[in-house]
Amino acid sequence: MTVWAVRIGLGVLCLSAWISGIALLRARTALDRLHCASFLSLVGGLALTVAVFCAEGPTLRAFKTLFIWILASSFGAVATHALGRAIHLRDGGVER
Amino acid sequence: MTSFLVAALALLPPLLFGVLAAARGALAKRLAGLQFAVAAGILELVVLTFPLGAASSIDLALTAAVLSYPASVLFAVFAERWL
């Protein structure tokens, strides 16, 4: 049961990485590309955190993984917002 | 640990996609590609701690997570004002 939970979590991580990676290459504008990074951080990070907790239980490494996911979600949101604002201002409000 | 090794190998192509996106094109698109490469790299580092067998190596991913996102904000500030 635990082994399958780990495998499912890692499978969701890899699937989200591939989907967002392919979407990154196909995205037409820079603002669209930012969505791919956020999706990977949130969904992939959550799946990885669940997989690590299922594999190891409440160990130090598992809590560090949880902390990394929280950092990626919070700092990543700030960075994405700053990048999106910079991109929008540089392009004069027009999406290219 | 085989599952984590397979996942680490499967995460390499998306990381490569991010690096390619950060290496080509206009500045705005490259910054977005950099953001993706950072996220993929951090996840790859976390997954790699299991096949490597050294639990303390996750500190590398933690350090990357703490430092890389403020760096992205710094890039954004420079791109907005001076570049």
Backbone of each chain as nested JSON, in Angstrom:
{
  "chains": [
    {"id": "A", "residues": [
      {"number": 1, "name": "MET", "atoms": {"N": [0.841, -1.211, 0.0], "CA": [0.0, 0.0, 0.0], "C": [0.868, 1.249, 0.0]}},
      {"number": 2, "name": "THR", "atoms": {"N": [1.85, 1.271, 0.906], "CA": [2.742, 2.424, 0.977], "C": [3.582, 2.53, -0.284]}},
      {"number": 3, "name": "VAL", "atoms": {"N": [4.028, 1.374, -0.786], "CA": [4.851, 1.386, -2.001], "C": [4.058, 1.973, -3.163]}},
      {"number": 4, "name": "TRP", "atoms": {"N": [2.793, 1.596, -3.257], "CA": [1.977, 2.118, -4.341], "C": [1.689, 3.597, -4.169]}},
      {"number": 5, "name": "ALA", "atoms": {"N": [1.538, 4.03, -2.928], "CA": [1.332, 5.465, -2.697], "C": [2.561, 6.26, -3.134]}},
      {"number": 6, "name": "VAL", "atoms": {"N": [3.747, 5.721, -2.863], "CA": [4.98, 6.389, -3.298], "C": [5.038, 6.426, -4.823]}},
      {"number": 7, "name": "ARG", "atoms": {"N": [4.713, 5.299, -5.43], "CA": [4.785, 5.246, -6.894], "C": [3.767, 6.182, -7.539]}},
      {"number": 8, "name": "ILE", "atoms": {"N": [2.585, 6.253, -6.972], "CA": [1.575, 7.157, -7.523], "C": [2.015, 8.61, -7.346]}},
      {"number": 9, "name": "GLY", "atoms": {"N": [2.54, 8.937, -6.186], "CA": [3.035, 10.302, -5.963], "C": [4.143, 10.678, -6.929]}},
      {"number": 10, "name": "LEU", "atoms": {"N": [5.09, 9.775, -7.108], "CA": [6.183, 10.072, -8.046], "C": [5.674, 10.102, -9.485]}},
      {"number": 11, "name": "GLY", "atoms": {"N": [4.682, 9.287, -9.775], "CA": [4.093, 9.319, -11.118], "C": [3.402, 10.637, -11.401]}},
      {"number": 12, "name": "VAL", "atoms": {"N": [2.69, 11.157, -10.415], "CA": [2.03, 12.454, -10.589], "C": [3.089, 13.548, -10.744]}},
      {"number": 13, "name": "LEU", "atoms": {"N": [4.173, 13.443, -9.994], "CA": [5.268, 14.412, -10.119], "C": [5.834, 14.403, -11.537]}},
      {"number": 14, "name": "CYS", "atoms": {"N": [6.158, 13.229, -12.042], "CA": [6.754, 13.133, -13.382], "C": [5.758, 13.57, -14.452]}},
      {"number": 15, "name": "LEU", "atoms": {"N": [4.494, 13.198, -14.286], "CA": [3.479, 13.599, -15.26], "C": [3.319, 15.112, -15.293]}},
      {"number": 16, "name": "SER", "atoms": {"N": [3.272, 15.724, -14.131], "CA": [3.137, 17.189, -14.088], "C": [4.375, 17.858, -14.663]}},
      {"number": 17, "name": "ALA", "atoms": {"N": [5.549, 17.277, -14.445], "CA": [6.772, 17.861, -14.999], "C": [6.772, 17.781, -16.525]}},
      {"number": 18, "name": "TRP", "atoms": {"N": [6.375, 16.663, -17.053], "CA": [6.352, 16.507, -18.514], "C": [5.296, 17.406, -19.145]}},
      {"number": 19, "name": "ILE", "atoms": {"N": [4.118, 17.447, -18.542], "CA": [3.052, 18.286, -19.09], "C": [3.468, 19.753, -19.071]}},
      {"number": 20, "name": "SER", "atoms": {"N": [3.99, 20.203, -17.95], "CA": [4.388, 21.609, -17.865], "C": [5.614, 21.894, -18.727]}},
      {"number": 21, "name": "GLY", "atoms": {"N": [6.507, 20.92, -18.869], "CA": [7.676, 21.116, -19.729], "C": [7.305, 21.252, -21.193]}},
      {"number": 22, "name": "ILE", "atoms": {"N": [6.411, 20.411, -21.642], "CA": [5.966, 20.502, -23.039], "C": [5.166, 21.784, -23.253]}},
      {"number": 23, "name": "ALA", "atoms": {"N": [4.348, 22.137, -22.266], "CA": [3.592, 23.388, -22.37], "C": [4.524, 24.589, -22.396]}},
      {"number": 24, "name": "LEU", "atoms": {"N": [5.627, 24.495, -21.671], "CA": [6.61, 25.584, -21.66], "C": [7.174, 25.815, -23.053]}},
      {"number": 25, "name": "LEU", "atoms": {"N": [7.468, 24.736, -23.751], "CA": [8.048, 24.883, -25.086], "C": [7.018, 25.366, -26.104]}},
      {"number": 26, "name": "ARG", "atoms": {"N": [5.758, 25.031, -25.857], "CA": [4.722, 25.409, -26.815], "C": [4.091, 26.765, -26.514]}},
      {"number": 27, "name": "ALA", "atoms": {"N": [4.346, 27.318, -25.325], "CA": [3.708, 28.577, -24.962], "C": [4.192, 29.702, -25.873]}},
      {"number": 28, "name": "ARG", "atoms": {"N": [3.253, 30.554, -26.253], "CA": [3.585, 31.619, -27.202], "C": [4.14, 32.849, -26.508]}},
      {"number": 29, "name": "THR", "atoms": {"N": [3.601, 33.195, -25.345], "CA": [4.032, 34.413, -24.673], "C": [4.764, 34.067, -23.376]}},
      {"number": 30, "name": "ALA", "atoms": {"N": [5.505, 35.037, -22.885], "CA": [6.254, 34.825, -21.647], "C": [5.312, 34.657, -20.453]}},
      {"number": 31, "name": "LEU", "atoms": {"N": [4.2, 35.375, -20.452], "CA": [3.257, 35.234, -19.345], "C": [2.654, 33.831, -19.313]}},
      {"number": 32, "name": "ASP", "atoms": {"N": [2.44, 33.245, -20.479], "CA": [1.955, 31.859, -20.511], "C": [2.998, 30.903, -19.936]}},
      {"number": 33, "name": "ARG", "atoms": {"N": [4.258, 31.173, -20.194], "CA": [5.312, 30.301, -19.684], "C": [5.388, 30.327, -18.171]}},
      {"number": 34, "name": "LEU", "atoms": {"N": [5.059, 31.471, -17.593], "CA": [5.094, 31.567, -16.125], "C": [4.093, 30.628, -15.479]}},
      {"number": 35, "name": "HIS", "atoms": {"N": [2.98, 30.385, -16.147], "CA": [1.982, 29.457, -15.599], "C": [2.565, 28.052, -15.457]}},
      {"number": 36, "name": "CYS", "atoms": {"N": [3.437, 27.672, -16.394], "CA": [4.009, 26.322, -16.36], "C": [4.877, 26.118, -15.121]}},
      {"number": 37, "name": "ALA", "atoms": {"N": [5.671, 27.121, -14.789], "CA": [6.542, 27.002, -13.621], "C": [5.724, 26.912, -12.333]}},
      {"number": 38, "name": "SER", "atoms": {"N": [4.67, 27.698, -12.252], "CA": [3.843, 27.665, -11.034], "C": [3.146, 26.323, -10.879]}},
      {"number": 39, "name": "PHE", "atoms": {"N": [2.657, 25.796, -12.001], "CA": [1.98, 24.495, -11.952], "C": [2.931, 23.405, -11.462]}},
      {"number": 40, "name": "LEU", "atoms": {"N": [4.148, 23.422, -11.994], "CA": [5.109, 22.4, -11.584], "C": [5.444, 22.518, -10.097]}},
      {"number": 41, "name": "SER", "atoms": {"N": [5.643, 23.732, -9.628], "CA": [5.992, 23.922, -8.224], "C": [4.878, 23.431, -7.307]}},
      {"number": 42, "name": "LEU", "atoms": {"N": [3.655, 23.77, -7.628], "CA": [2.548, 23.429, -6.73], "C": [2.172, 21.949, -6.812]}},
      {"number": 43, "name": "VAL", "atoms": {"N": [1.827, 21.495, -7.994], "CA": [1.336, 20.124, -8.143], "C": [2.468, 19.118, -7.976]}},
      {"number": 44, "name": "GLY", "atoms": {"N": [3.566, 19.357, -8.654], "CA": [4.696, 18.444, -8.538], "C": [5.274, 18.419, -7.136]}},
      {"number": 45, "name": "GLY", "atoms": {"N": [5.376, 19.584, -6.518], "CA": [5.891, 19.64, -5.164], "C": [4.987, 18.935, -4.165]}},
      {"number": 46, "name": "LEU", "atoms": {"N": [3.686, 19.102, -4.316], "CA": [2.75, 18.418, -3.421], "C": [2.843, 16.913, -3.579]}},
      {"number": 47, "name": "ALA", "atoms": {"N": [2.872, 16.447, -4.83], "CA": [2.966, 15.011, -5.073], "C": [4.262, 14.445, -4.504]}},
      {"number": 48, "name": "LEU", "atoms": {"N": [5.352, 15.176, -4.676], "CA": [6.636, 14.7, -4.14], "C": [6.611, 14.669, -2.615]}},
      {"number": 49, "name": "THR", "atoms": {"N": [6.015, 15.67, -1.998], "CA": [5.937, 15.704, -0.537], "C": [5.133, 14.519, -0.012]}},
      {"number": 50, "name": "VAL", "atoms": {"N": [4.027, 14.228, -0.65], "CA": [3.211, 13.077, -0.24], "C": [4.005, 11.794, -0.409]}},
      {"number": 51, "name": "ALA", "atoms": {"N": [4.723, 11.671, -1.535], "CA": [5.513, 10.458, -1.787], "C": [6.606, 10.281, -0.743]}},
      {"number": 52, "name": "VAL", "atoms": {"N": [7.256, 11.367, -0.377], "CA": [8.345, 11.278, 0.6], "C": [7.798, 10.896, 1.969]}},
      {"number": 53, "name": "PHE", "atoms": {"N": [6.67, 11.479, 2.359], "CA": [6.075, 11.121, 3.653], "C": [5.615, 9.668, 3.661]}},
      {"number": 54, "name": "CYS", "atoms": {"N": [5.106, 9.183, 2.56], "CA": [4.688, 7.779, 2.487], "C": [5.896, 6.85, 2.518]}},
      {"number": 55, "name": "ALA", "atoms": {"N": [7.007, 7.291, 1.923], "CA": [8.192, 6.441, 1.864], "C": [8.924, 6.393, 3.196]}},
      {"number": 56, "name": "GLU", "atoms": {"N": [8.967, 7.499, 3.877], "CA": [9.814, 7.566, 5.066], "C": [9.072, 7.783, 6.363]}},
      {"number": 57, "name": "GLY", "atoms": {"N": [7.874, 8.323, 6.291], "CA": [7.194, 8.723, 7.506], "C": [7.661, 10.103, 7.938]}},
      {"number": 58, "name": "PRO", "atoms": {"N": [7.345, 10.518, 9.171], "CA": [7.706, 11.868, 9.623], "C": [9.172, 11.989, 10.028]}},
      {"number": 59, "name": "THR", "atoms": {"N": [10.06, 11.932, 9.041], "CA": [11.485, 12.102, 9.316], "C": [11.912, 13.536, 9.014]}},
      {"number": 60, "name": "LEU", "atoms": {"N": [13.168, 13.839, 9.341], "CA": [13.69, 15.185, 9.092], "C": [13.682, 15.492, 7.603]}},
      {"number": 61, "name": "ARG", "atoms": {"N": [14.059, 14.515, 6.774], "CA": [14.083, 14.736, 5.334], "C": [12.68, 15.01, 4.793]}},
      {"number": 62, "name": "ALA", "atoms": {"N": [11.692, 14.308, 5.342], "CA": [10.323, 14.533, 4.89], "C": [9.851, 15.941, 5.246]}},
      {"number": 63, "name": "PHE", "atoms": {"N": [10.176, 16.401, 6.438], "CA": [9.767, 17.755, 6.811], "C": [10.539, 18.806, 6.031]}},
      {"number": 64, "name": "LYS", "atoms": {"N": [11.783, 18.503, 5.674], "CA": [12.524, 19.43, 4.812], "C": [11.881, 19.495, 3.433]}},
      {"number": 65, "name": "THR", "atoms": {"N": [11.411, 18.366, 2.943], "CA": [10.705, 18.358, 1.655], "C": [9.434, 19.194, 1.737]}},
      {"number": 66, "name": "LEU", "atoms": {"N": [8.715, 19.066, 2.834], "CA": [7.513, 19.878, 3.034], "C": [7.872, 21.357, 3.076]}},
      {"number": 67, "name": "PHE", "atoms": {"N": [8.952, 21.676, 3.747], "CA": [9.393, 23.071, 3.84], "C": [9.796, 23.599, 2.473]}},
      {"number": 68, "name": "ILE", "atoms": {"N": [10.458, 22.776, 1.678], "CA": [10.84, 23.183, 0.319], "C": [9.595, 23.465, -0.504]}},
      {"number": 69, "name": "TRP", "atoms": {"N": [8.564, 22.627, -0.36], "CA": [7.333, 22.859, -1.118], "C": [6.667, 24.163, -0.69]}},
      {"number": 70, "name": "ILE", "atoms": {"N": [6.648, 24.419, 0.62], "CA": [6.059, 25.672, 1.114], "C": [6.848, 26.868, 0.589]}},
      {"number": 71, "name": "LEU", "atoms": {"N": [8.184, 26.75, 0.591], "CA": [9.017, 27.838, 0.059], "C": [8.762, 28.05, -1.426]}},
      {"number": 72, "name": "ALA", "atoms": {"N": [8.719, 26.953, -2.167], "CA": [8.506, 27.062, -3.609], "C": [7.149, 27.68, -3.91]}},
      {"number": 73, "name": "SER", "atoms": {"N": [6.164, 27.36, -3.1], "CA": [4.828, 27.918, -3.331], "C": [4.781, 29.395, -2.994]}},
      {"number": 74, "name": "SER", "atoms": {"N": [5.337, 29.765, -1.854], "CA": [5.229, 31.162, -1.41], "C": [6.217, 32.069, -2.139]}},
      {"number": 75, "name": "PHE", "atoms": {"N": [7.517, 31.713, -2.086], "CA": [8.523, 32.521, -2.784], "C": [8.291, 32.475, -4.293]}},
      {"number": 76, "name": "GLY", "atoms": {"N": [7.889, 31.33, -4.77], "CA": [7.635, 31.193, -6.205], "C": [6.512, 32.105, -6.658]}},
      {"number": 77, "name": "ALA", "atoms": {"N": [5.497, 32.237, -5.828], "CA": [4.395, 33.136, -6.173], "C": [4.87, 34.585, -6.241]}},
      {"number": 78, "name": "VAL", "atoms": {"N": [5.708, 34.965, -5.289], "CA": [6.249, 36.33, -5.29], "C": [7.123, 36.556, -6.52]}},
      {"number": 79, "name": "ALA", "atoms": {"N": [7.992, 35.597, -6.802], "CA": [8.881, 35.724, -7.958], "C": [8.081, 35.753, -9.262]}},
      {"number": 80, "name": "THR", "atoms": {"N": [7.076, 34.926, -9.356], "CA": [6.238, 34.907, -10.562], "C": [5.51, 36.23, -10.731]}},
      {"number": 81, "name": "HIS", "atoms": {"N": [5.016, 36.764, -9.638], "CA": [4.343, 38.058, -9.718], "C": [5.303, 39.156, -10.163]}},
      {"number": 82, "name": "ALA", "atoms": {"N": [6.515, 39.144, -9.591], "CA": [7.5, 40.163, -9.963], "C": [7.906, 40.025, -11.429]}},
      {"number": 83, "name": "LEU", "atoms": {"N": [8.113, 38.79, -11.857], "CA": [8.464, 38.575, -13.262], "C": [7.326, 38.966, -14.184]}},
      {"number": 84, "name": "GLY", "atoms": {"N": [6.122, 38.619, -13.822], "CA": [4.981, 38.977, -14.644], "C": [4.803, 40.476, -14.752]}},
      {"number": 85, "name": "ARG", "atoms": {"N": [5.006, 41.16, -13.667], "CA": [4.916, 42.633, -13.681], "C": [6.02, 43.222, -14.561]}},
      {"number": 86, "name": "ALA", "atoms": {"N": [7.235, 42.71, -14.42], "CA": [8.352, 43.22, -15.225], "C": [8.107, 42.959, -16.711]}},
      {"number": 87, "name": "ILE", "atoms": {"N": [7.623, 41.772, -17.022], "CA": [7.345, 41.437, -18.421], "C": [6.24, 42.343, -18.972]}},
      {"number": 88, "name": "HIS", "atoms": {"N": [5.214, 42.556, -18.188], "CA": [4.094, 43.383, -18.628], "C": [4.523, 44.824, -18.852]}},
      {"number": 89, "name": "LEU", "atoms": {"N": [5.344, 45.351, -17.958], "CA": [5.792, 46.739, -18.101], "C": [6.775, 46.891, -19.256]}},
      {"number": 90, "name": "ARG", "atoms": {"N": [7.635, 45.89, -19.455], "CA": [8.607, 45.97, -20.544], "C": [7.913, 45.953, -21.901]}},
      {"number": 91, "name": "ASP", "atoms": {"N": [6.869, 45.189, -21.997], "CA": [6.168, 45.075, -23.282], "C": [5.13, 46.167, -23.475]}},
      {"number": 92, "name": "GLY", "atoms": {"N": [5.05, 47.084, -22.571], "CA": [4.13, 48.207, -22.715], "C": [2.686, 47.795, -22.592]}},
      {"number": 93, "name": "GLY", "atoms": {"N": [2.422, 46.714, -21.857], "CA": [1.051, 46.279, -21.658], "C": [0.503, 45.433, -22.791]}},
      {"number": 94, "name": "VAL", "atoms": {"N": [1.385, 45.087, -23.767], "CA": [0.936, 44.266, -24.891], "C": [1.604, 42.902, -24.785]}},
      {"number": 95, "name": "GLU", "atoms": {"N": [0.85, 41.843, -24.899], "CA": [1.42, 40.505, -24.825], "C": [2.063, 40.136, -26.149]}},
      {"number": 96, "name": "ARG", "atoms": {"N": [3.334, 39.728, -26.07], "CA": [4.046, 39.324, -27.294], "C": [4.492, 37.887, -27.199]}}
    ]},
    {"id": "B", "residues": [
      {"number": 1, "name": "MET", "atoms": {"N": [13.979, 2.169, -3.338], "CA": [14.617, 3.362, -3.884], "C": [14.632, 3.355, -5.41]}},
      {"number": 2, "name": "THR", "atoms": {"N": [14.253, 2.248, -6.028], "CA": [14.235, 2.204, -7.481], "C": [13.222, 3.186, -8.052]}},
      {"number": 3, "name": "SER", "atoms": {"N": [12.092, 3.349, -7.361], "CA": [11.084, 4.293, -7.84], "C": [11.65, 5.7, -7.905]}},
      {"number": 4, "name": "PHE", "atoms": {"N": [12.409, 6.071, -6.904], "CA": [12.987, 7.411, -6.901], "C": [14.049, 7.551, -7.987]}},
      {"number": 5, "name": "LEU", "atoms": {"N": [14.782, 6.486, -8.263], "CA": [15.774, 6.559, -9.332], "C": [15.095, 6.735, -10.687]}},
      {"number": 6, "name": "VAL", "atoms": {"N": [14.028, 5.996, -10.91], "CA": [13.277, 6.144, -12.165], "C": [12.682, 7.545, -12.27]}},
      {"number": 7, "name": "ALA", "atoms": {"N": [12.157, 8.052, -11.156], "CA": [11.598, 9.409, -11.17], "C": [12.683, 10.449, -11.438]}},
      {"number": 8, "name": "ALA", "atoms": {"N": [13.866, 10.237, -10.876], "CA": [14.962, 11.183, -11.125], "C": [15.342, 11.198, -12.6]}},
      {"number": 9, "name": "LEU", "atoms": {"N": [15.375, 10.033, -13.218], "CA": [15.681, 9.972, -14.647], "C": [14.556, 10.583, -15.481]}},
      {"number": 10, "name": "ALA", "atoms": {"N": [13.319, 10.357, -15.054], "CA": [12.185, 10.905, -15.804], "C": [12.073, 12.414, -15.665]}},
      {"number": 11, "name": "LEU", "atoms": {"N": [12.628, 12.979, -14.632], "CA": [12.578, 14.434, -14.446], "C": [13.663, 15.16, -15.224]}},
      {"number": 12, "name": "LEU", "atoms": {"N": [14.628, 14.442, -15.741], "CA": [15.725, 15.116, -16.47], "C": [15.264, 15.794, -17.764]}},
      {"number": 13, "name": "PRO", "atoms": {"N": [14.442, 15.158, -18.615], "CA": [14.014, 15.861, -19.826], "C": [13.238, 17.15, -19.564]}},
      {"number": 14, "name": "PRO", "atoms": {"N": [12.272, 17.176, -18.633], "CA": [11.645, 18.485, -18.342], "C": [12.633, 19.532, -17.87]}},
      {"number": 15, "name": "LEU", "atoms": {"N": [13.629, 19.112, -17.095], "CA": [14.66, 20.067, -16.68], "C": [15.409, 20.593, -17.902]}},
      {"number": 16, "name": "LEU", "atoms": {"N": [15.672, 19.701, -18.834], "CA": [16.342, 20.118, -20.07], "C": [15.466, 21.071, -20.867]}},
      {"number": 17, "name": "PHE", "atoms": {"N": [14.164, 20.835, -20.884], "CA": [13.24, 21.754, -21.564], "C": [13.353, 23.153, -20.964]}},
      {"number": 18, "name": "GLY", "atoms": {"N": [13.414, 23.214, -19.64], "CA": [13.529, 24.507, -18.977], "C": [14.831, 25.2, -19.315]}},
      {"number": 19, "name": "VAL", "atoms": {"N": [15.911, 24.426, -19.358], "CA": [17.215, 25.013, -19.702], "C": [17.201, 25.525, -21.147]}},
      {"number": 20, "name": "LEU", "atoms": {"N": [16.606, 24.763, -22.036], "CA": [16.509, 25.201, -23.434], "C": [15.677, 26.473, -23.558]}},
      {"number": 21, "name": "ALA", "atoms": {"N": [14.571, 26.519, -22.811], "CA": [13.719, 27.712, -22.85], "C": [14.444, 28.923, -22.279]}},
      {"number": 22, "name": "ALA", "atoms": {"N": [15.329, 28.705, -21.314], "CA": [16.082, 29.814, -20.72], "C": [17.272, 30.235, -21.567]}},
      {"number": 23, "name": "ALA", "atoms": {"N": [17.627, 29.419, -22.541], "CA": [18.818, 29.701, -23.343], "C": [18.512, 30.406, -24.655]}},
      {"number": 24, "name": "ARG", "atoms": {"N": [17.268, 30.396, -25.078], "CA": [16.931, 30.916, -26.4], "C": [15.793, 31.912, -26.303]}},
      {"number": 25, "name": "GLY", "atoms": {"N": [15.799, 32.89, -27.218], "CA": [14.654, 33.764, -27.365], "C": [14.825, 35.106, -26.68]}},
      {"number": 26, "name": "ALA", "atoms": {"N": [13.714, 35.811, -26.576], "CA": [13.715, 37.136, -25.966], "C": [13.924, 37.042, -24.459]}},
      {"number": 27, "name": "LEU", "atoms": {"N": [14.285, 38.189, -23.881], "CA": [14.615, 38.202, -22.456], "C": [13.45, 37.745, -21.594]}},
      {"number": 28, "name": "ALA", "atoms": {"N": [12.261, 38.218, -21.894], "CA": [11.092, 37.89, -21.078], "C": [10.821, 36.389, -21.077]}},
      {"number": 29, "name": "LYS", "atoms": {"N": [10.89, 35.785, -22.247], "CA": [10.649, 34.339, -22.336], "C": [11.763, 33.561, -21.648]}},
      {"number": 30, "name": "ARG", "atoms": {"N": [12.971, 34.063, -21.713], "CA": [14.079, 33.369, -21.072], "C": [13.944, 33.42, -19.557]}},
      {"number": 31, "name": "LEU", "atoms": {"N": [13.485, 34.535, -19.021], "CA": [13.28, 34.618, -17.58], "C": [12.202, 33.642, -17.13]}},
      {"number": 32, "name": "ALA", "atoms": {"N": [11.152, 33.515, -17.897], "CA": [10.104, 32.55, -17.557], "C": [10.648, 31.123, -17.64]}},
      {"number": 33, "name": "GLY", "atoms": {"N": [11.477, 30.849, -18.639], "CA": [12.101, 29.538, -18.74], "C": [13.037, 29.271, -17.571]}},
      {"number": 34, "name": "LEU", "atoms": {"N": [13.709, 30.32, -17.119], "CA": [14.591, 30.187, -15.963], "C": [13.797, 29.823, -14.716]}},
      {"number": 35, "name": "GLN", "atoms": {"N": [12.66, 30.448, -14.554], "CA": [11.791, 30.15, -13.412], "C": [11.389, 28.678, -13.417]}},
      {"number": 36, "name": "PHE", "atoms": {"N": [11.053, 28.172, -14.591], "CA": [10.682, 26.759, -14.709], "C": [11.873, 25.86, -14.429]}},
      {"number": 37, "name": "ALA", "atoms": {"N": [13.037, 26.216, -14.96], "CA": [14.231, 25.395, -14.745], "C": [14.601, 25.339, -13.264]}},
      {"number": 38, "name": "VAL", "atoms": {"N": [14.415, 26.437, -12.569], "CA": [14.688, 26.467, -11.129], "C": [13.763, 25.497, -10.395]}},
      {"number": 39, "name": "ALA", "atoms": {"N": [12.483, 25.566, -10.714], "CA": [11.52, 24.678, -10.049], "C": [11.838, 23.213, -10.343]}},
      {"number": 40, "name": "ALA", "atoms": {"N": [12.115, 22.913, -11.608], "CA": [12.424, 21.527, -11.978], "C": [13.729, 21.066, -11.34]}},
      {"number": 41, "name": "GLY", "atoms": {"N": [14.698, 21.948, -11.261], "CA": [15.976, 21.588, -10.659], "C": [15.858, 21.283, -9.177]}},
      {"number": 42, "name": "ILE", "atoms": {"N": [15.063, 22.055, -8.483], "CA": [14.88, 21.82, -7.054], "C": [14.185, 20.482, -6.817]}},
      {"number": 43, "name": "LEU", "atoms": {"N": [13.162, 20.191, -7.605], "CA": [12.481, 18.896, -7.461], "C": [13.426, 17.748, -7.797]}},
      {"number": 44, "name": "GLU", "atoms": {"N": [14.246, 17.929, -8.803], "CA": [15.214, 16.899, -9.174], "C": [16.207, 16.645, -8.042]}},
      {"number": 45, "name": "LEU", "atoms": {"N": [16.671, 17.704, -7.413], "CA": [17.618, 17.552, -6.302], "C": [16.987, 16.811, -5.131]}},
      {"number": 46, "name": "VAL", "atoms": {"N": [15.728, 17.093, -4.848], "CA": [15.054, 16.389, -3.746], "C": [14.925, 14.901, -4.078]}},
      {"number": 47, "name": "VAL", "atoms": {"N": [14.504, 14.596, -5.299], "CA": [14.323, 13.189, -5.681], "C": [15.649, 12.458, -5.668]}},
      {"number": 48, "name": "LEU", "atoms": {"N": [16.733, 13.132, -6.05], "CA": [18.046, 12.486, -6.119], "C": [18.61, 12.117, -4.754]}},
      {"number": 49, "name": "THR", "atoms": {"N": [18.094, 12.712, -3.688], "CA": [18.632, 12.362, -2.366], "C": [18.359, 10.906, -2.011]}},
      {"number": 50, "name": "PHE", "atoms": {"N": [17.324, 10.314, -2.588], "CA": [16.988, 8.926, -2.241], "C": [17.914, 7.919, -2.914]}},
      {"number": 51, "name": "PRO", "atoms": {"N": [18.135, 7.987, -4.231], "CA": [19.1, 7.05, -4.811], "C": [20.52, 7.256, -4.299]}},
      {"number": 52, "name": "LEU", "atoms": {"N": [20.867, 8.516, -3.99], "CA": [22.221, 8.757, -3.501], "C": [22.435, 8.204, -2.107]}},
      {"number": 53, "name": "GLY", "atoms": {"N": [21.363, 8.089, -1.345], "CA": [21.477, 7.483, -0.034], "C": [21.952, 8.404, 1.065]}},
      {"number": 54, "name": "ALA", "atoms": {"N": [22.219, 9.656, 0.756], "CA": [22.671, 10.607, 1.77], "C": [21.521, 11.566, 2.071]}},
      {"number": 55, "name": "ALA", "atoms": {"N": [20.918, 11.384, 3.218], "CA": [19.758, 12.208, 3.554], "C": [20.11, 13.68, 3.684]}},
      {"number": 56, "name": "SER", "atoms": {"N": [21.344, 13.97, 4.069], "CA": [21.74, 15.361, 4.261], "C": [21.869, 16.115, 2.948]}},
      {"number": 57, "name": "SER", "atoms": {"N": [21.917, 15.403, 1.837], "CA": [22.058, 16.081, 0.55], "C": [20.8, 16.862, 0.182]}},
      {"number": 58, "name": "ILE", "atoms": {"N": [19.719, 16.682, 0.919], "CA": [18.534, 17.487, 0.664], "C": [18.773, 18.937, 1.045]}},
      {"number": 59, "name": "ASP", "atoms": {"N": [19.792, 19.194, 1.854], "CA": [20.11, 20.572, 2.21], "C": [20.495, 21.38, 0.977]}},
      {"number": 60, "name": "LEU", "atoms": {"N": [21.03, 20.71, -0.044], "CA": [21.351, 21.401, -1.288], "C": [20.079, 21.916, -1.957]}},
      {"number": 61, "name": "ALA", "atoms": {"N": [19.056, 21.086, -1.995], "CA": [17.783, 21.516, -2.567], "C": [17.154, 22.619, -1.732]}},
      {"number": 62, "name": "LEU", "atoms": {"N": [17.278, 22.527, -0.42], "CA": [16.725, 23.551, 0.461], "C": [17.425, 24.889, 0.241]}},
      {"number": 63, "name": "THR", "atoms": {"N": [18.744, 24.839, 0.11], "CA": [19.511, 26.065, -0.15], "C": [19.137, 26.659, -1.5]}},
      {"number": 64, "name": "ALA", "atoms": {"N": [18.998, 25.803, -2.489], "CA": [18.605, 26.284, -3.814], "C": [17.23, 26.93, -3.776]}},
      {"number": 65, "name": "ALA", "atoms": {"N": [16.318, 26.358, -3.009], "CA": [14.974, 26.925, -2.92], "C": [15.009, 28.286, -2.217]}},
      {"number": 66, "name": "VAL", "atoms": {"N": [15.826, 28.405, -1.194], "CA": [15.887, 29.66, -0.445], "C": [16.533, 30.765, -1.274]}},
      {"number": 67, "name": "LEU", "atoms": {"N": [17.547, 30.418, -2.056], "CA": [18.322, 31.44, -2.774], "C": [17.797, 31.759, -4.164]}},
      {"number": 68, "name": "SER", "atoms": {"N": [17.22, 30.799, -4.832], "CA": [16.908, 30.995, -6.251], "C": [15.71, 31.891, -6.476]}},
      {"number": 69, "name": "TYR", "atoms": {"N": [14.709, 31.814, -5.625], "CA": [13.527, 32.639, -5.853], "C": [13.794, 34.12, -5.606]}},
      {"number": 70, "name": "PRO", "atoms": {"N": [14.508, 34.494, -4.541], "CA": [14.901, 35.919, -4.465], "C": [15.772, 36.351, -5.632]}},
      {"number": 71, "name": "ALA", "atoms": {"N": [16.583, 35.443, -6.149], "CA": [17.382, 35.785, -7.337], "C": [16.479, 36.079, -8.528]}},
      {"number": 72, "name": "SER", "atoms": {"N": [15.412, 35.321, -8.661], "CA": [14.449, 35.574, -9.743], "C": [13.8, 36.935, -9.575]}},
      {"number": 73, "name": "VAL", "atoms": {"N": [13.494, 37.301, -8.345], "CA": [12.914, 38.626, -8.086], "C": [13.911, 39.709, -8.469]}},
      {"number": 74, "name": "LEU", "atoms": {"N": [15.185, 39.456, -8.177], "CA": [16.228, 40.432, -8.523], "C": [16.341, 40.586, -10.033]}},
      {"number": 75, "name": "PHE", "atoms": {"N": [16.293, 39.463, -10.746], "CA": [16.292, 39.522, -12.208], "C": [15.107, 40.335, -12.707]}},
      {"number": 76, "name": "ALA", "atoms": {"N": [13.954, 40.123, -12.082], "CA": [12.752, 40.834, -12.504], "C": [12.898, 42.336, -12.296]}},
      {"number": 77, "name": "VAL", "atoms": {"N": [13.486, 42.723, -11.174], "CA": [13.671, 44.147, -10.901], "C": [14.61, 44.764, -11.94]}},
      {"number": 78, "name": "PHE", "atoms": {"N": [15.692, 44.051, -12.256], "CA": [16.628, 44.561, -13.256], "C": [15.979, 44.633, -14.63]}},
      {"number": 79, "name": "ALA", "atoms": {"N": [15.182, 43.609, -14.959], "CA": [14.528, 43.59, -16.27], "C": [13.511, 44.712, -16.381]}},
      {"number": 80, "name": "GLU", "atoms": {"N": [12.874, 45.037, -15.265], "CA": [11.849, 46.079, -15.299], "C": [12.458, 47.467, -15.413]}},
      {"number": 81, "name": "ARG", "atoms": {"N": [13.588, 47.684, -14.734], "CA": [14.099, 49.048, -14.642], "C": [15.253, 49.364, -15.581]}},
      {"number": 82, "name": "TRP", "atoms": {"N": [16.166, 48.412, -15.75], "CA": [17.403, 48.793, -16.422], "C": [17.729, 48.047, -17.7]}},
      {"number": 83, "name": "LEU", "atoms": {"N": [17.202, 46.886, -17.904], "CA": [17.585, 46.104, -19.088], "C": [16.657, 46.373, -20.273]}}
    ]}
  ]
}
